């Protein structure tokens, strides 16, 4: 199978790159300095993205989305990765799990998210449940036609601007062959409901791309707001989780390519001891390693996206793409910073920001340790005697 770009992929990549370069990148310093995208700028860029056709690219075309499959979306994500997440997220690619909306949910949640009228956030992680998501303790108790929800979510991206939460809660306990197991249900929770409060968190990196904690105290949600079936939360979340892992790595390709370009340009112009620093093997070999890492990740992303589209991707394959891509970005930005020397840690250059931003990539969408555990256990099963 060829992993070269098709004509359609090249057209999407070129278009998104031009939009990112012209409309998003010029605002990076402003967002970094203010630790936010000012509301008027947010609205302006969202409007431009909608007009240009680069909004909700991953949503069904018949509902107003871009209609991109996973392979086309992956090349778009590579280009979005060239700028900060705070800016690229304005071209919202809604959580694929929302495609499970039915009935009134389509008009109330799915369509308004696609059109840009509403915004969602994904509420799974809790203070005591990150990588082991089945340990969540937020509870939803049935009370007539409603559920009453109590609990706390943390590290929820962009909850400050969201209109509703895709929220996972425990609705009971099931007996399984492996013993008692929490029954996890997904709800669509309007953020303006009584009892919902949101607080921004101060984190290293990704300034302006807000992570928040969400407290829920006796929040009453209609049973009709269950997404999917009661107890089926994780079943419908699988597509989101695997897709998120592939698209994270795609973002890292774009970011790493930009970092390599900055480092290579500097190596071609900075002189020391009578020649450019790029002529020293200590520098040039770093560039070779960057190029090799980036190309390997790009191929992993394209392969993973094709398997997502075909419905054949495995947990092991998704973890390999995520793990390699996130750690690749760490290596590339660290080497790029080292090549720039003192200028690398100067805020006048974007490298130090990129270096800070990528650190969290080895944590969200599953820590490196969790991915290694998943991969290794699958390998051991394969060769069990």
LUMKE-178936 format. One line per field, with one value per residue (C-alpha): residue number from 1; z, x, y; residue in three letters. Coordinates in steps of 0.05 Angstrom, whole numbers, plus 5000, padded with zeros to 4 digits. Layout:
! LUMKE-178936
pos	[NUM/...]
w	[Z/...]
u	[X/...]
v	[Y/...]
code	[ala/...]
This chain:
! LUMKE-178936
pos	[1/2/3/4/5/6/7/8/9/10/11/12/13/14/15/16/17/18/19/20/21/22/23/24/25/26/27/28/29/30/31/32/33/34/35/36/37/38/39/40/41/42/43/44/45/46/47/48/49/50/51/52/53/54/55/56/57/58/59/60/61/62/63/64/65/66/67/68/69/70/71/72/73/74/75/76/77/78/79/80/81/82/83/84/85/86/87/88/89/90/91/92/93/94/95/96/97/98/99/100/101/102/103/104/105/106/107/108/109/110/111/112/113/114/115/116/117/118/119/120/121/122/123/124/125/126/127/128/129/130/131/132/133/134/135/136/137/138/139/140/141/142/143/144/145/146/147/148/149/150/151/152/153/154/155/156/157/158/159/160/161/162/163/164/165/166/167/168/169/170/171/172/173/174/175/176/177/178/179/180/181/182/183/184/185/186/187/188/189/190/191/192/193/194/195/196/197/198/199/200/201/202/203/204/205/206/207/208/209/210/211/212/213/214/215/216/217/218/219/220/221/222/223/224/225/226/227/228/229/230/231/232/233/234/235/236/237/238/239/240/241/242/243/244/245/246/247/248/249/250/251/252/253/254/255/256/257/258/259/260/261/262/263/264/265/266/267/268/269/270/271/272/273/274/275/276/277/278/279/280/281/282/283/284/285/286/287/288/289/290/291/292/293/294/295/296/297/298/299/300/301/302/303/304/305/306/307/308/309/310/311/312/313/314/315/316/317/318/319/320/321/322/323/324/325/326/327/328/329/330/331/332/333/334/335/336/337/338/339/340/341/342/343/344/345/346/347/348/349/350/351/352/353/354/355/356/357/358/359/360/361/362/363/364/365/366/367/368/369/370/371/372/373/374/375/376/377/378/379/380/381/382/383/384/385]
w	[5000/4981/5038/4993/4993/4945/4905/4955/5014/4982/4968/5040/5067/5024/5041/5116/5117/5081/5130/5190/5164/5145/5198/5260/5267/5268/5335/5372/5410/5432/5458/5493/5527/5550/5564/5526/5458/5468/5457/5398/5364/5379/5346/5286/5273/5282/5231/5182/5192/5179/5117/5091/5102/5155/5213/5237/5182/5214/5219/5168/5106/5104/5172/5150/5168/5124/5115/5119/5132/5178/5124/5099/5170/5190/5138/5161/5233/5212/5186/5247/5289/5262/5307/5380/5404/5431/5360/5321/5366/5342/5278/5322/5303/5350/5389/5341/5398/5383/5319/5367/5379/5363/5360/5393/5411/5338/5336/5407/5408/5344/5291/5334/5347/5273/5255/5309/5350/5409/5437/5473/5522/5540/5614/5631/5673/5748/5804/5822/5753/5693/5655/5691/5668/5698/5766/5757/5817/5790/5802/5767/5806/5773/5801/5761/5690/5711/5736/5793/5783/5835/5825/5797/5730/5719/5660/5617/5555/5538/5590/5601/5531/5526/5526/5546/5573/5545/5614/5638/5704/5742/5740/5775/5782/5738/5756/5702/5695/5720/5781/5796/5744/5745/5694/5657/5622/5578/5588/5551/5607/5594/5629/5653/5694/5769/5807/5751/5766/5724/5747/5701/5719/5714/5675/5643/5568/5518/5543/5522/5512/5578/5620/5675/5733/5734/5798/5796/5857/5852/5777/5749/5678/5638/5621/5548/5551/5555/5495/5469/5519/5595/5613/5543/5554/5540/5480/5443/5469/5434/5367/5401/5440/5381/5336/5388/5393/5318/5311/5370/5333/5269/5306/5329/5258/5240/5303/5295/5222/5241/5297/5250/5198/5250/5274/5203/5183/5244/5231/5160/5184/5253/5246/5296/5287/5215/5189/5199/5257/5209/5182/5249/5257/5328/5297/5229/5258/5302/5239/5209/5270/5268/5194/5207/5268/5232/5170/5213/5251/5188/5160/5226/5225/5153/5166/5231/5198/5141/5191/5231/5167/5151/5222/5231/5278/5343/5411/5403/5337/5364/5424/5381/5339/5400/5438/5381/5359/5428/5446/5377/5388/5454/5421/5362/5403/5454/5399/5364/5428/5440/5369/5381/5445/5487/5434/5443/5513/5493/5489/5425/5389/5387/5403/5478/5475/5430/5478/5537/5498/5476/5546/5561/5498/5535/5587/5556/5510/5555/5588/5555/5610/5597/5523/5535/5582/5530/5474/5514/5542/5471/5447/5504/5488/5415/5433/5492/5491]
u	[5000/5027/5031/5045/4993/4936/4913/4856/4903/4952/4895/4871/4942/4959/4894/4898/4972/4956/4900/4944/5001/4958/4904/4929/5004/5005/4969/5015/5054/4990/4959/5024/5029/4956/4947/4882/4852/4814/4739/4734/4793/4765/4699/4735/4779/4721/4681/4740/4748/4674/4676/4739/4710/4761/4711/4684/4722/4710/4634/4583/4576/4500/4497/4542/4610/4670/4657/4730/4747/4804/4857/4840/4832/4900/4936/4895/4916/4989/4980/4940/4998/5043/5011/4990/4933/4898/4892/4883/4825/4785/4776/4737/4739/4684/4690/4669/4628/4575/4558/4520/4468/4397/4329/4327/4401/4418/4384/4405/4477/4505/4482/4498/4568/4580/4554/4595/4535/4554/4618/4631/4682/4699/4691/4723/4786/4780/4829/4833/4822/4866/4897/4852/4787/4743/4761/4719/4675/4627/4559/4492/4432/4364/4308/4244/4257/4324/4392/4424/4500/4554/4628/4689/4725/4795/4841/4780/4802/4767/4712/4712/4683/4642/4566/4558/4598/4603/4605/4619/4590/4577/4504/4511/4553/4549/4571/4619/4663/4720/4681/4640/4650/4625/4571/4595/4544/4554/4511/4503/4505/4489/4541/4491/4452/4448/4505/4557/4619/4682/4751/4812/4877/4947/4990/5059/5054/4997/4980/4911/4889/4853/4847/4796/4765/4689/4650/4581/4536/4466/4463/4396/4401/4342/4348/4338/4407/4442/4487/4480/4453/4455/4518/4546/4592/4658/4630/4615/4679/4725/4722/4739/4797/4831/4820/4848/4911/4924/4908/4953/5011/4990/4993/5063/5087/5067/5098/5162/5170/5164/5215/5263/5255/5272/5333/5358/5351/5390/5444/5452/5464/5496/5572/5624/5698/5697/5638/5563/5544/5507/5574/5591/5569/5545/5492/5480/5468/5413/5378/5385/5353/5296/5281/5282/5236/5187/5182/5172/5116/5082/5080/5053/4998/4978/4976/4936/4887/4875/4861/4814/4776/4773/4753/4811/4857/4876/4890/4962/4969/4936/4982/5044/5025/5009/5071/5120/5090/5089/5159/5185/5161/5197/5263/5256/5240/5294/5346/5322/5328/5398/5419/5397/5436/5418/5369/5332/5309/5295/5221/5238/5239/5181/5224/5222/5146/5142/5189/5143/5079/5099/5115/5042/5034/5066/5011/4943/4912/4947/5015/5076/5078/5006/5018/5081/5042/4986/5035/5079/5020/4994/5062/5068/4998/5019/5078/5049/5064]
v	[5000/5068/5119/5178/5234/5227/5288/5299/5294/5343/5393/5390/5396/5456/5491/5481/5501/5566/5581/5565/5608/5668/5669/5632/5638/5715/5713/5665/5718/5753/5688/5668/5736/5739/5665/5668/5680/5746/5733/5781/5747/5678/5698/5729/5668/5620/5659/5657/5582/5570/5613/5580/5510/5490/5483/5416/5381/5313/5318/5291/5332/5323/5359/5417/5388/5378/5304/5284/5212/5194/5193/5263/5288/5263/5306/5366/5352/5352/5423/5446/5421/5475/5528/5528/5486/5548/5574/5509/5487/5548/5508/5459/5385/5361/5296/5239/5210/5263/5225/5179/5234/5213/5247/5315/5309/5320/5388/5409/5386/5357/5407/5469/5443/5433/5502/5536/5559/5513/5483/5417/5392/5319/5303/5236/5247/5256/5272/5198/5168/5185/5128/5078/5110/5055/5082/5145/5160/5213/5183/5191/5166/5156/5199/5194/5220/5250/5231/5269/5275/5289/5288/5324/5324/5352/5370/5383/5421/5486/5476/5552/5565/5501/5503/5430/5372/5302/5273/5202/5178/5113/5092/5025/4962/4900/4830/4804/4741/4786/4808/4871/4926/4997/5013/5076/5120/5181/5243/5309/5360/5433/5475/5527/5476/5491/5456/5459/5501/5508/5531/5541/5507/5537/5488/5488/5499/5508/5577/5599/5527/5522/5459/5463/5427/5417/5407/5376/5382/5352/5368/5344/5318/5289/5215/5234/5266/5198/5191/5121/5071/5070/5032/5039/5098/5063/5027/5091/5125/5075/5110/5176/5147/5112/5172/5219/5178/5179/5254/5272/5240/5277/5343/5326/5315/5387/5416/5377/5396/5469/5460/5425/5481/5534/5494/5480/5553/5574/5521/5549/5620/5617/5616/5591/5577/5599/5559/5549/5506/5461/5439/5407/5335/5349/5394/5362/5292/5321/5345/5276/5245/5296/5281/5206/5212/5257/5213/5151/5185/5210/5139/5112/5166/5152/5077/5086/5134/5085/5030/5075/5088/5014/4996/4949/4987/4952/4981/4961/4998/5061/5061/5052/5113/5156/5134/5144/5210/5242/5220/5240/5312/5314/5292/5339/5402/5386/5378/5441/5481/5453/5474/5545/5549/5610/5634/5568/5588/5660/5678/5717/5650/5600/5539/5546/5550/5489/5452/5468/5453/5382/5358/5343/5302/5243/5247/5262/5210/5160/5165/5135/5083/5061/5055/5013/4968/4959/4944/4897/4857/4847/4824/4775/4747/4739/4695/4658/4583]
code	[unk/unk/unk/unk/unk/unk/unk/unk/unk/unk/unk/unk/unk/unk/unk/unk/unk/unk/unk/unk/unk/unk/unk/unk/unk/unk/unk/unk/unk/unk/unk/unk/unk/unk/unk/unk/unk/unk/unk/unk/unk/unk/unk/unk/unk/unk/unk/unk/unk/unk/unk/unk/unk/unk/unk/unk/unk/unk/unk/unk/unk/unk/unk/unk/unk/unk/unk/unk/unk/unk/unk/unk/unk/unk/unk/unk/unk/unk/unk/unk/unk/unk/unk/unk/unk/unk/unk/unk/unk/unk/unk/unk/unk/unk/unk/unk/unk/unk/unk/unk/unk/unk/unk/unk/unk/unk/unk/unk/unk/unk/unk/unk/unk/unk/unk/unk/unk/unk/unk/unk/unk/unk/unk/unk/unk/unk/unk/unk/unk/unk/unk/unk/unk/unk/unk/unk/unk/unk/unk/unk/unk/unk/unk/unk/unk/unk/unk/unk/unk/unk/unk/unk/unk/unk/unk/unk/unk/unk/unk/unk/unk/unk/unk/unk/unk/unk/unk/unk/unk/unk/unk/unk/unk/unk/unk/unk/unk/unk/unk/unk/unk/unk/unk/unk/unk/unk/unk/unk/unk/unk/unk/unk/unk/unk/unk/unk/unk/unk/unk/unk/unk/unk/unk/unk/unk/unk/unk/unk/unk/unk/unk/unk/unk/unk/unk/unk/unk/unk/unk/unk/unk/unk/unk/unk/unk/unk/unk/unk/unk/unk/unk/unk/unk/unk/unk/unk/unk/unk/unk/unk/unk/unk/unk/unk/unk/unk/unk/unk/unk/unk/unk/unk/unk/unk/unk/unk/unk/unk/unk/unk/unk/unk/unk/unk/unk/unk/unk/unk/unk/unk/unk/unk/unk/unk/unk/unk/unk/unk/unk/unk/unk/unk/unk/unk/unk/unk/unk/unk/unk/unk/unk/unk/unk/unk/unk/unk/unk/unk/unk/unk/unk/unk/unk/unk/unk/unk/unk/unk/unk/unk/unk/unk/unk/unk/unk/unk/unk/unk/unk/unk/unk/unk/unk/unk/unk/unk/unk/unk/unk/unk/unk/unk/unk/unk/unk/unk/unk/unk/unk/unk/unk/unk/unk/unk/unk/unk/unk/unk/unk/unk/unk/unk/unk/unk/unk/unk/unk/unk/unk/unk/unk/unk/unk/unk/unk/unk/unk/unk/unk/unk/unk/unk/unk/unk/unk/unk/unk/unk/unk/unk/unk/unk/unk/unk/unk]
